[in-house]
């Protein structure tokens, strides 16, 4: 029997939530599937594959080196381990040894968030100790500088819609502080769409998810400068062993990067155009008020924001998920009675199904 939803008694999912890990993140193209198939059908010297693919992607991304990892979260852990261990085999095999003193990772307090797991946990997995700088509602370059000591291994900056956006230092300011004090800057840009921006600004290691903007298979990459990236690659013998990525996904992800650099993501104007008739239909449903909003982190992503009248938004969210297909939405503002629909992975037919379901629920 071929693979389908019925075989495993699974619900079909309409993903109006965005490129979220809980839903498998993204669909992959036929070209990516073909690259994965080639990987699955052949053998490689895995260390050679890692290095050669790293060299190949480094040329495409105008950086010193690239290391493919199993996810952006693994990228945080292995980057932290890299800057702490500095290529030491003792550290690779004993990353939590008391002999290692320089392991403090400075993180703006407003960036220590839960994105499905906590940033702090990923740092701790890498043997790091989080030092929170500033406050939940403010972090300046001076707040970062106050935390720099002889035990500082790196500064970590999380570029994400999950983090506090107001009164936070910029990446440029974090670069300035890092260079001033001679410590590396790690930027977690997991869902960001610009693969060149942060290395050009001067970040030493930049982490991207493979399955979000790039629309590849489950993977991630750490890009940037030597010796940091080779140090991260060395972690394959240590912490990275439990986070290893297979040959299929290495090759599939590489194809996805090539395609992404060539074709990019759906433009913001295209999203706006597709949203207009969808929002018009939403506003015809009783007890709903819909409008277009932009991603709060400033990305060129536009969504339908729907205010639910006369009943708790969480009840509507739950009802949307109950039937088949299950409809998933962005629920970060549910406590304010607002649901958002991210249409990047939603086609016209699925939009019609969302409208029909909402009419049933609101009736």
N, C-alpha and C positions, 0 to 999 in steps of 0.2 A: 504494500500500500504506500503510495507517495505521501510526502509530508503535507499536512494541511491542518486547519484548526480542529476539525472533527476528530482526527486521529488521536489527539491528546486531550480532547474535551475542553478546548480552550475557547475563550471569547475572542472575537475580532475586536480590535481597538481602533478607534478614531483618535488620533493624537493631536488635539488642539491645545496641548500643554506646552509644546516646544520640544527642544532636543534634550529630553530628560532621561537620565539613566534608568529610572524605574520603568520606562516603556521601551527600553532597548535603543534609545537615543535617536538614530537615523536609519533610513533605508539606504542601501548601497546600490550602485549602478551595475550594469552588466559588465562593464570594463573592470570594475573592482572585483566582481565575482570571478571573472576569468583569471585575474592575477592571483586570487586566492586558490583557484583550482590548480593553477600551475605550481604554486607552492605546495599544495597538498599532494601532488603527484610526483614530486621530486625530492631528492635529498640534497643537503647543503652542509658545509662546515659552518656551524652556526656562528662561531666567533667571527669568521671571515664574512659571512652574510651581514652581520651587525655592523662591522667596520665599513664594508664596501657600500652598503645602503646609506650609512651615515655620511660617507664622503659624497655620494651622489646627491643626497638631499641638501647637504651643505652648500653645494654649488648652486642649486636651485634657489636657496634661501639666503644666499650671500652671507654666510656665517662660517666660522672655523670648522664646526663639527655638529653632528646631530646624533642623538641616541634615541632609538625607538623603544618605548616601554609599553607595558600592558594597559596603562590608563594615565590620565592626568594626575590622579591621586598617587599612583606609583611614582610618577614624575616628581612630585613633592618629596616623597620619602627618599628616593634615590638621589635627588639633588641635595637634600639636607645631609645625607650620609656622605656624599661626595665632598662637600665643602668642609665637613668636619674631619673626614679621614684623610683628605689630601693625597690619595693614592697609596696609603699605608695598608699593607696586607694584614698587619696586626689589627687595624680597625675593621677591615673587611670581615675578619673572622671573630672579632670581639667588639662589636659596635657599641656595646653598653658598658664597657670596662670603666672602672673608676679612675683608671690611669689617664683617660681622655678628659682634659679640662676645658678646652676651647670648643664648647658645644652650644653656646647660647645663640638662639635665633630670634632676632628682634622683629616683632610683628605689631603693626598698628592695632590697638585694642578693637577698633571697629571692623577689623579684618578677620578676627578670630571667630569665624562663623561656622554654623552647621549647614553644609550643602548636600546633605545625605549622610555624611559623617562629619566629624569636626576637623578643621584645619590643624588644630593642636595635636590630635591623635596621629595624623600623618607625619607631623614633625617629630613627635616622640618615637614613632616607629623607626625613623631615620637616625635615632640616637640623639636628637636635639632637645633642647630645653627652651620652651617659648618664654620670651620676655616681652610682655605687653607694653607698648609705648602709647602714651597719651591716654585718652578717655574714649568711652563708647561713642561720644558725639563730636570728638575733635582729636586730630593728631597732626601736629606740625613737624617740620624738619627738626626744630629744636627738641621736641619730645623724643624723636628718634635718637638724636645726638646724646641726650641725657643718659640713654641706655647703653651706649657703646662702652665696652670695657675690654681688657686684655683677653677675656674669655668669649668675646663675640666671634661667631663663626660666619654669620651672614645676616643680611636684612632680607626679609620675605615680604613681598607686596602682592596682595590678592586683588586682581582686576576682575570684578564680578558684580552682577546685579544683586547678589546676596549680601554684599558688604554695605556698611554705612557710606553714603555718597557725599553727604555735606561735611564741610570743614575738615576734609582729609587732605593730606599732602598729595601732590601729584607724583606720577612715576618719575618725571624729570627732577623733582626735588629729592626723591629717594635716591636717584642716581648720583646727584651732587653730594649727598651725605655719605653714600657708600664710597665714592671716590676720595672724598676728603679724608676719610678714616681708613682707607685701604682695605675695605672688606667687600666681599662679593655681594651683588644684589640678585636675588632670585625673584622673578615675576611669574606668578601663576596666572596665565592668560587663557585658561582652559577653553572658554567658549568664545573668545575674541576672534574676529574675522580677519584682522590684519596680521599676516605672518612675518612682517618685516619691521613693524613700528617700534617694538620694544627693544630689539637688539640695536636698531639704529639710534635709539635714545641713549643707549649705553648699558643696558642690563646685561649681566654676565651669563645668566641662564634664564631661559624663558620656556615655560611649559604650556603645551597645547593638548587639548583632547583630540583624539583622532576621529571621534564619531559625532562631534557636534558640528561646528561650521564646516569642517572639511568633509563630512559625510562619508567617512571611511568605516571599516569594521572596528571592533573594540580594540583600541590602541591609544597611545599618546606619544608625544615626543618632547624631548628636552633639546633645545637648540641654543647655540651661543659660542662661547669662547673656549679656547684651550688655556690651561689644562683641565678646566672644570668638566667639560663633556667627557673626555677620556676617563676622568675620575668617576663620573656617573656610570660609565660603561663597565668599569671594574666592579661595580656593585652587583653585576650579574653573578659573581662568585660568592656574594654574601647575601644581603637582604633581598637583592633583586631576584635571587633564585626562586623565592616563593611568589614572585610576581612576574615570572617569565612570560614572554609572548611567543606564540608559535610562528613558524615560517609562513604559514598561510596568511596570517594577519599582517606580518611584516611586509609581504609583497603586495597584499591588497591595500594596505594603508599607503604605501609608496605610490601606487597608482592613483589613489584618491587625492594625494597631495598634488601630483602632476595635473590631474583634472581640475582641481580647485584653483590652482594658479592660472590655468588656461581659461576657465569658465566663470570662476567666482561663485558667489551665492546669488539668490534671487534679489534683485535690486529693491530698494525701499519703495520706489515709484510703482513697481509691479505689485507689491503687496498692497499699497494704497488702492490701486485700481481694482484688485480682487476683493478688497474689504468693503468698498462702497455699496455694492448690491447686497452683500451679506448683512451689513449694518442696517440697511433700509428694511430688510425682511425682519430683522430682530426687533426693530422699533414698531413693527406692526403687531407684535405679540403683546397682549395685555400684561401689565405689571412689570414690564421691562423697559429700561432706558439704555440705549447703546450709543457709544461714540468711539472714534478712533484715537488711540494713544500710541506714543512712541516708547520704546524700551527705556526704563528709568536710568540705565547705565550709559545712555547716549548712543547706543548702537543703532544702525539704520534698520531697525526691526519695528514693524507697526502691527498693532493688535486691536481687536475689538474688546472694549471694556464695557461690561454690562452690569448695570445697577439693578438689583433684585428688589422689588417692592413687595410689601405685605407678607413676606415670609423669610426665614433665615436663609442666607445664601448656601449654607452648608447642606440644607435639605435638598436644594436643587442640584448641587454638586454630587451628592450621594445618589439621587435619582438618575442623573445622567450616566452614572457608572453601572447601574443595576442591570440594564437589559443588554442584549447582544445586537449590534456592537456596543461595547462600553465606550462612552465618550469621556475623555479626560481633558480637563481645563487647567488653567493657571489659577491657583487658589490662594495666593499670598495675601490678598486683600479681602478674603471671605469674611473676616470679622467686621469689615466695613460694609458688608452687603454687596461686594463687587466680585464678579468673575471675569477673567480675561480669556479670550480665545486667540491662540497663536495659530495662524493659518499656513505657516511655512510648509508643513507636511500634510495639509488638508486640501483635497481636490474639490472641484465644484459639486460632484455627486455627494461627497461626504458633508459638505456645507448644507446641502438640502436635507440630509438626514438629521443634522444638528437642529435645523429649524423645526422639522417635524417633531422631534423629541421634545424640544422646549415648549412647543404649542401644547403637547399632551400634558407635560408637567405643570405648566402654568394654568391650564384649564382646571 
